């Protein structure tokens, strides 16, 4: 079997990690402008589409549950998220965005939009390019989830 597809996959994953790292660094700078951290921003973003457990948020972010729990605890103390009863699991409450958290997230997104739009212009990347790249990544993620049972 040719190693060309495997080499291409390894290079893609390396680029995804590098892009994620650079994106986190720029997110940290933007988040500090509104007295937040990139970690808090990421958790706010993950729960913005609906309540989820800490474990679910951690899986989505690719982080350890314990590290996400610490951020959630900080966000609860700041009134940006709240814990709700989980009808499916008594010991795993749902983390939900509060109005304060939604406002903070909106501020973060608004600040980052100009930065990200400039990045896309510099890179010459179109919405179609992004959709195609995302489609490939989603297919790979689906196949990985199928093989691991997630």
Steps between C-alpha positions, in 0.01 A plus 500: 500500500622848415588726793396812307152522660646434844771761453238750380285422806794551737586832337135612518483416871829683565361806321173479697696493827715792390196700389322422828803612699539826310127563525512442878786747535315773310181416691686547828607851397146590392348351815732696729364820344168426676649353820441139395718207400488287187401203717198686636412618149516144365273364773252786452499425129448125546194549722358782287307254281331342801571354842743210518692310764858582588606165351324583173658845489842346568458250216396777261803707598738204505598573860506311828173511692678630810642804322160588355344453846739760645402749229130425551542560874657841425222584255232401754665724761501785247131445418575421136370143506265314729461136590164338433357165596567233239201269454727236346766494772451632854871534575591679174324837491454692178704815448292780348585851388352786704403839358830636636692218331316557173588869515867420569507251214340754264768752596776245438357396164455861389865577587627191323293538183710785362821311581375176341361681191841659444665158538270346237571788260879464548475125444274537196256248647139500383190371678496211250860413594405494867189290435705246304769480769238467772326225304820296483566550870142403593526179291825410676345574840194289420721206398711539816187511719366188329823312566514602868129471573460869601 
